[in-house]
Structure formats: C-alpha cells, structure tokens
Amino acid sequence: MIFKAVGDGRPYPDHGLVSPRDWSSVTPRMVRLDELVTIKRTLDLDALLSEDSTFYGDLFAHVVSWQGNLYLEDGLHRALRAALQQRPVLHARVLVL
C-alpha cells in the first residue's frame, strides 16, 4: 500500500492556513509516503498528469500532524507521482497541531 490510510475529510481542527503564502512559514522536510493519511478519496487526473501543476501553487505538499498521524492536506498528485517513480518519500511542509 502506498499510504498508511485513505481518509475522507479533515479529522483535525481548523488551523487557519489557507493560502500558499500562509504555509510558506512552515519549513519543508521529508515525509515517508507510508506514514501519510490522505484526506481525499479521489484525484483529478489532470492534476496528476499536468507538467505545470505546481506552477501557480506551493512546490511542497501540505501535511498536518495531529494526534500521532500525518494527514496529507494538499499534494495528493505529488505523492502519487513520487510513488509512481518508486520514491518512498515526499518533500512536505508539516504543520504540527
């Protein structure tokens, strides 16, 4: 399995970070794909296959650490690309709640 679990929605409280500018203060680090719980059950294939999908957004995935779990809030397409390229890790901004 690629991820620790596939969730449906955010189980953690609102953190107030909305825009990529808000997330820019969180330092990126490496995260193992098999430690992530997704908060989306579906993926837009256009986002996965697009060569410039991060052109207008953050280069790093957004992860929320809450109650011992790492929730992949934004960057599902980046995580799947990493898995397809057989990379077990992903660069992500990890917000600890």
C-alpha positions in Angstrom: 0.0 0.0 0.0 1.2 3.5 -0.8 -0.3 5.4 2.1 -1.0 4.5 5.7 -4.7 5.1 5.1 -7.1 6.8 2.8 -9.4 9.1 4.7 -12.4 11.3 3.7 -12.2 14.8 5.1 -10.2 16.6 7.7 -10.4 14.9 11.1 -8.3 17.7 12.7 -9.4 21.2 13.8 -9.2 24.2 11.5 -5.6 25.5 11.5 -6.2 28.8 9.7 -3.6 28.3 7.0 -5.4 28.9 3.7 -3.1 30.2 1.0 0.4 29.1 -0.1 1.7 32.3 1.5 0.3 31.2 4.9 2.0 27.8 4.5 5.4 29.4 3.5 6.4 29.9 7.1 6.3 26.1 7.7 9.7 24.6 6.9 9.7 21.7 4.4 11.0 18.3 5.4 11.0 14.7 4.1 8.0 12.6 4.9 7.5 8.9 4.1 4.5 8.1 1.9 3.6 5.1 4.0 3.2 7.4 7.1 0.6 9.6 5.4 -3.2 9.5 5.7 -4.9 11.2 2.8 -7.9 13.4 3.4 -9.2 12.9 -0.2 -10.6 9.7 -1.7 -10.4 11.0 -5.3 -7.8 12.5 -7.5 -8.1 14.8 -10.5 -6.1 13.1 -13.3 -5.4 16.4 -14.9 -3.5 17.5 -11.8 -1.5 14.2 -11.8 -0.6 14.4 -15.4 0.0 18.1 -15.8 3.6 19.1 -16.2 3.0 22.5 -14.6 0.6 21.5 -11.8 2.8 23.3 -9.2 3.5 26.4 -11.3 0.9 28.5 -9.5 1.0 26.8 -6.1 3.4 25.7 -3.5 6.2 23.4 -4.6 5.7 21.3 -1.4 2.9 19.2 -0.2 1.0 20.3 2.9 0.8 17.9 5.8 -0.9 18.3 9.2 0.5 16.4 12.1 -2.3 15.7 14.6 -2.8 13.1 17.3 0.1 11.0 16.1 -0.9 10.9 12.4 0.3 12.8 9.4 -2.6 14.0 7.2 -1.9 14.9 3.6 -4.0 18.0 3.1 -2.7 19.2 -0.2 -0.4 17.5 -2.7 -2.0 14.1 -3.4 -0.9 14.4 -7.0 2.7 15.0 -5.9 2.6 12.0 -3.5 1.3 9.7 -6.3 3.9 11.0 -8.7 6.6 10.1 -6.1 5.0 6.6 -5.7 4.9 6.0 -9.5 8.6 7.0 -9.6 9.3 4.5 -6.8 10.3 7.2 -4.4 9.2 6.4 -0.8 9.5 9.9 0.4 8.0 13.3 -0.4 9.1 16.9 0.5 6.3 18.5 2.5 5.5 21.3 4.8 4.4 19.7 8.1 2.2 21.7 10.4 2.1 20.3 13.9 -1.2 20.9 15.8 
